[in-house]
Amino acid sequence: MEKKQKNQRSQKSRRETIEEKQNRILEQWLYLEQEALFTFPRKPIRIDKQNKIIQLRYTMRSTGTLSGTWLDWNPEEHKMTLEVEQSVLSIGVIRNSYFEKHIEAHQELIGQPVNCTLWPTRERQQKEIDFRYPHFKLGKLRQPKTKKDKNQIESIGKLTNIWEEGFELELWSPRRRRFFYTYVTGSYPYPDEAGEFVWVQARFNPSLHTIELVQAEAIAFVGEQELQNIRTKAKK
């Protein structure tokens, strides 16, 4: 019994260490060197005519949108069915959540075109790599305002694995206090960036149920001295 309690304390201590480390990483500032597909929860700070900076905690994410026809809602399985470009997809909804109430409040849209904001992440790191996404997690549902292609994915996270057919991004969620993973098909253009934080823009292929790379690049972080200079200049 004493040994079991000791192991539990040891495991708890390890989780706390990981959490502290990840939260410290999230405090870092980065340069916004390209236009984001989706807005961030906080506005970046403009430091001159060309450069803007923002903390990693407000940019690390994996999110996307799908445009299609809402076919069905199954409250028992907590899943909705969406037809996208003649392919039928299953989209999971977190049970007993705001998202489930959001779905139930908009059931009059069943049978109509909708845009879904979603999270293309997995809760476990894949041992046997499968790039197909059998379902997503729903973030928001709304009627489309334009005919613009919405099957887009944007991921900002750590490039943890690269394979011939694709790569893996690791993302830390402070709210859930755990890692999530996104898998993208396509050859990563800069293999030497493995282990770095990267910004990936991709498109979801409904017929193959895969996320396909459009472009990717490493994130440039603001150095400590440079950040201090920016703060000093802002005070003047």
RAZI-V10533 format. One record per pair of residues at least 24 apart in sequence whose C-alpha atoms are under 10 Angstrom apart, sorted by the first residue. I is the first residue (numbers start at 1). GAP is how many residues later the second one is. D is the distance in Angstrom with one decimal. If there is no record, write none. Layout:
I&GAP&D  I&GAP&D
This chain:
15&162&9.1  15&163&9.3  16&161&9.6  18&159&9.4  18&160&9.2  19&153&8.9  19&154&9.5  19&155&7.9  19&158&6.8  19&159&8.1  19&160&10.0  20&154&9.9  22&35&9.8  22&149&9.7  22&150&6.9  22&151&9.0  22&152&8.2  22&155&9.4  22&156&9.6  22&157&9.7  23&33&9.8  23&34&8.1  23&149&8.6  23&150&9.2  23&151&7.1  23&154&9.6  24&33&9.6  25&30&9.6  25&31&7.6  25&32&8.3  25&147&9.8  26&29&6.8  26&30&4.9  26&31&4.6  26&32&8.2  26&33&9.1  26&34&8.2  26&146&8.8  26&147&9.9  26&148&9.1  27&27&9.6  27&28&6.0  27&29&6.3  27&30&6.4  27&31&9.4  28&26&8.4  28&27&5.6  28&28&5.8  28&29&7.9  28&193&7.2  28&194&7.5  28&195&8.9  28&196&9.1  28&199&9.7  29&24&6.4  29&25&5.4  29&26&4.2  29&27&5.9  29&28&8.8  29&29&9.8  29&30&10.0  29&191&8.9  29&192&5.8  29&193&5.5  29&194&8.3  29&195&9.2  29&198&8.0  30&24&5.7  30&25&6.1  30&26&6.5  30&29&9.3  30&189&6.9  30&190&5.8  30&191&4.1  30&192&5.3  30&193&8.9  30&197&9.9  31&24&8.9  31&25&9.7  31&188&7.3  31&189&5.8  31&190&6.1  31&191&6.7  32&27&9.7  32&167&10.0  32&187&8.3  32&188&8.3  32&189&9.4  33&166&9.8  33&184&9.7  33&186&8.2  33&187&8.2  34&165&9.2  34&183&9.8  36&118&8.0  36&163&9.4  36&164&10.0  36&165&8.8  37&26&9.5  37&27&8.7  37&115&8.0  37&116&8.1  37&117&6.7  37&118&9.9  37&164&7.9  38&25&8.3  38&26&8.2  38&27&9.5  38&114&9.7  38&115&9.3  38&116&7.8  47&183&7.3  47&184&9.7  47&186&9.3  47&187&8.6  53&167&10.0  53&168&8.9  53&169&8.0  53&174&9.7  54&167&9.6  54&168&9.5  55&166&9.4  55&167&9.7  56&100&9.0  56&101&9.3  56&141&9.7  56&163&9.8  56&165&9.0  57&115&9.2  57&116&9.1  57&117&8.6  59&96&9.0  59&97&6.7  59&98&8.7  59&140&9.5  60&94&10.0  60&95&7.4  60&96&4.9  60&97&5.7  60&98&9.0  60&110&9.6  60&111&6.7  60&112&7.7  60&113&8.5  60&137&9.2  60&138&9.6  60&139&9.0  61&58&8.6  61&59&9.8  61&60&9.4  61&93&7.8  61&94&5.6  61&95&5.4  61&96&6.8  61&109&9.6  61&110&6.7  61&111&8.4  61&112&8.5  61&119&9.5  61&121&9.7  61&138&9.7  62&56&8.7  62&57&6.0  62&58&6.4  62&59&6.8  62&91&7.3  62&92&5.7  62&93&4.1  62&94&6.3  62&95&7.9  62&107&9.1  62&108&9.6  62&109&7.9  62&118&9.1  62&119&8.7  62&120&7.2  62&137&9.9  62&138&9.1  62&139&9.8  63&54&7.2  63&55&5.8  63&56&4.7  63&57&6.3  63&58&8.4  63&74&9.8  63&75&9.9  63&76&8.7  63&89&8.5  63&90&5.8  63&91&5.6  63&92&6.4  63&93&9.2  63&119&9.8  64&52&8.2  64&53&5.8  64&54&5.4  64&55&6.4  64&56&7.2  64&72&10.0  64&74&9.9  64&75&9.2  64&86&8.1  64&87&7.1  64&88&5.3  64&89&4.1  64&90&6.0  64&91&8.5  64&137&9.6  64&138&9.0  64&139&8.6  64&140&8.6  65&50&6.6  65&51&5.3  65&52&4.5  65&53&6.0  65&54&8.6  65&55&9.6  65&73&9.6  65&74&9.3  65&75&9.2  65&76&9.6  65&84&9.2  65&85&5.4  65&86&5.3  65&87&5.6  65&88&6.8  65&89&9.3  65&138&9.4  65&139&8.9  66&48&8.3  66&49&5.7  66&50&5.2  66&51&6.7  66&52&7.8  66&75&9.8  66&83&8.4  66&84&5.3  66&85&4.5  66&86&7.1  66&87&9.0  66&137&9.6  66&138&8.0  66&140&9.3  67&46&7.2  67&47&5.9  67&48&4.5  67&49&6.5  67&50&9.1  67&75&9.8  67&76&9.2  67&77&7.6  67&80&9.0  67&81&9.2  67&82&7.5  67&83&5.6  67&84&6.3  67&85&9.6  68&43&9.9  68&44&8.3  68&45&5.4  68&46&5.7  68&47&6.6  68&48&8.3  68&75&9.9  68&76&9.3  68&82&9.2  68&83&9.3  69&40&9.0  69&41&7.8  69&42&6.1  69&43&5.4  69&44&4.3  69&45&5.9  69&46&8.5  70&37&9.3  70&39&7.1  70&40&5.1  70&41&5.3  70&42&5.9  70&43&6.4  70&44&6.4  70&45&9.1  70&46&9.5  70&71&9.8  71&38&9.2  71&39&5.8  71&40&5.4  71&41&7.9  71&42&9.4  72&35&8.9  72&37&9.8  72&38&6.3  72&39&7.7  73&30&8.2  73&31&8.5  73&34&7.9  73&37&7.9  75&25&8.4  75&28&9.5  75&29&8.5  78&25&9.9  79&24&9.8  79&56&8.9  79&57&9.5  79&58&9.0  79&59&9.0  80&30&9.7  80&55&9.7  80&57&10.0  80&58&8.9  81&29&9.6  81&54&9.5  82&28&9.5  82&29&9.5  82&31&9.3  82&32&8.8  82&33&9.9  82&34&9.2  83&28&9.8  83&30&9.2  83&31&9.9  83&123&8.9  84&29&9.7  84&67&8.9  84&121&9.3  84&122&6.3  84&123&8.5  85&120&9.1  85&121&6.7  85&122&7.7  86&120&8.1  86&121&7.9  87&118&9.5  87&119&5.8  87&120&5.7  87&121&8.9  87&122&8.8  88&118&8.0  88&119&8.7  88&121&9.6  89&44&9.1  89&45&7.3  89&46&6.5  89&47&8.6  89&117&7.8  89&118&9.5  89&120&8.2  90&43&9.4  90&44&6.8  90&45&4.8  90&46&7.0  90&47&9.1  90&48&10.0  91&25&9.3  91&27&8.4  91&28&9.8  91&42&10.0  91&43&8.5  91&44&5.0  91&45&4.8  91&46&5.8  91&47&6.2  91&48&9.9  92&26&9.5  92&27&9.9  92&42&9.8  92&43&6.3  92&44&5.8  92&45&4.8  92&46&6.1  92&47&9.7  93&25&9.7  93&42&10.0  93&43&8.4  93&44&5.7  93&45&5.4  93&46&8.1  93&47&9.9  94&43&7.2  94&44&7.7  94&45&9.2  98&41&9.4  98&42&9.8  99&38&9.6  99&39&7.1  99&40&6.6  99&41&7.0  99&42&8.9  100&38&8.9  100&39&9.7  100&40&9.8  102&37&9.5  102&38&7.7  102&39&7.7  102&40&9.9  103&35&9.3  103&37&8.4  103&38&7.3  103&39&9.8  106&35&8.3  106&36&8.6  109&32&9.6  109&33&8.8  109&34&8.0  112&31&8.3  112&32&9.9  113&29&9.0  113&30&6.5  113&31&6.9  114&27&6.8  114&28&5.6  114&29&4.5  114&30&5.5  114&31&9.3  115&25&8.2  115&26&5.9  115&27&5.4  115&28&5.8  115&29&5.5  115&30&8.9  115&31&10.0  115&35&7.5  115&36&9.2  116&24&5.7  116&25&4.7  116&26&6.6  116&27&8.7  116&28&9.1  116&34&8.8  116&35&9.3  117&24&6.4  117&25&8.5  117&33&9.3  117&34&9.7  117&35&9.8  117&36&9.8  118&35&9.1  119&34&8.8  119&35&9.7  119&36&9.7  119&63&9.1  120&33&7.9  120&34&9.4  120&35&9.0  120&60&9.6  120&61&8.4  120&62&6.3  120&63&8.4  120&64&9.9  120&84&9.6  120&91&8.6  121&34&9.6  121&48&9.4  121&49&9.3  121&50&8.9  121&58&9.8  121&59&6.0  121&60&5.2  121&61&4.8  121&62&7.8  122&48&9.8  122&57&9.0  122&58&5.6  122&59&5.1  122&60&6.4  122&61&8.6  123&55&8.4  123&56&7.0  123&57&5.0  123&58&6.5  123&59&9.3  124&54&9.8  124&55&7.9  124&56&6.7  124&57&6.9  124&58&9.9  125&43&8.9  125&44&9.7  125&45&8.6  125&54&8.7  125&55&7.6  125&56&6.3  125&57&9.0  125&58&9.7  126&42&9.2  126&55&8.5  126&56&9.9  126&57&9.2  129&34&9.4  129&36&9.9  129&37&9.5  129&38&9.6  129&39&9.5  129&54&8.7  130&36&10.0  130&53&8.3  130&55&9.9  130&80&9.4  131&34&8.9  131&35&8.0  131&36&9.1  131&37&9.5  131&51&9.1  131&52&5.9  131&53&6.8  131&54&6.7  131&77&9.4  131&78&8.1  131&79&6.0  131&80&7.6  131&81&9.6  132&51&8.5  132&52&9.3  132&53&9.2  132&73&9.8  132&76&7.0  132&77&5.1  132&78&4.9  132&79&7.9  133&49&9.8  133&50&8.9  133&71&9.6  133&73&9.6  133&75&8.8  133&76&5.4  133&77&6.1  133&78&8.2  134&74&10.0  134&75&6.9  134&76&9.2  135&74&8.6  149&54&9.7  150&53&8.8  150&54&9.3  151&51&8.8  151&52&5.8  151&53&5.5  151&54&7.8  151&55&8.6  151&60&9.6  152&49&7.6  152&50&6.0  152&51&4.5  152&52&6.1  152&53&9.4  152&59&8.8  152&60&9.5  152&62&9.6  153&31&9.8  153&47&8.2  153&48&5.9  153&49&5.0  153&50&5.5  153&51&6.7  153&58&7.5  153&59&8.9  153&60&9.1  153&61&9.4  154&45&7.6  154&46&5.8  154&47&4.6  154&48&6.2  154&49&8.5  154&59&9.9  154&60&9.9  154&61&10.0  154&62&9.9  155&26&9.9  155&27&7.7  155&28&9.9  155&29&9.6  155&43&8.1  155&44&6.1  155&45&5.1  155&46&6.5  155&47&8.2  155&61&9.5  156&26&9.8  156&41&7.1  156&42&5.8  156&43&4.6  156&44&6.2  156&45&8.8  156&60&9.6  156&61&10.0  156&62&9.5  156&63&8.7  157&24&8.9  157&25&8.9  157&38&9.9  157&39&8.3  157&40&5.3  157&41&5.7  157&42&6.9  157&43&8.5  157&61&9.7  157&62&9.3  158&35&9.6  158&36&8.1  158&37&6.3  158&38&5.6  158&39&4.2  158&40&6.1  158&41&8.9  158&60&9.4  158&61&9.7  159&29&9.8  159&32&9.5  159&34&7.4  159&35&5.3  159&36&5.2  159&37&5.7  159&38&6.0  159&39&6.4  159&40&9.3  159&41&9.9  159&59&9.0  160&33&9.5  160&34&6.2  160&35&5.4  160&36&7.9  160&37&9.0  161&30&9.6  161&33&6.9  161&34&8.0  162&24&9.9  162&25&8.3  162&26&7.2  162&29&7.3  162&31&9.8  162&32&7.3  162&33&9.9  163&24&7.8  163&25&8.5  163&28&9.6  164&24&8.6  166&45&9.6  166&46&8.7  166&47&8.5  167&24&9.9  167&27&9.6  167&46&9.6  168&26&9.8  169&25&9.9  169&26&9.6  169&27&9.9  169&28&8.7  169&29&8.4  169&30&9.8  169&31&9.2  170&25&9.8  170&27&9.0  171&26&9.6  182&29&9.0  183&27&8.5  183&28&7.2  183&29&9.2  183&30&10.0  184&26&7.3  184&27&5.1  184&28&5.8  184&29&6.3  184&30&9.9  185&25&6.9  185&26&6.0  185&27&4.9  185&28&6.1  185&29&9.8  186&25&8.8  186&26&6.1  186&27&5.5  186&28&8.5  186&29&9.8  187&25&9.6  187&26&7.8  188&25&8.0  188&26&10.0  188&27&8.7  188&28&7.5  188&29&9.2  189&24&9.8  189&26&8.3  189&27&7.4  189&28&8.2  190&26&8.6  190&27&7.8  190&28&8.7  193&24&8.5  193&25&6.7  193&26&9.8  194&24&9.4  196&24&9.8  197&24&9.3
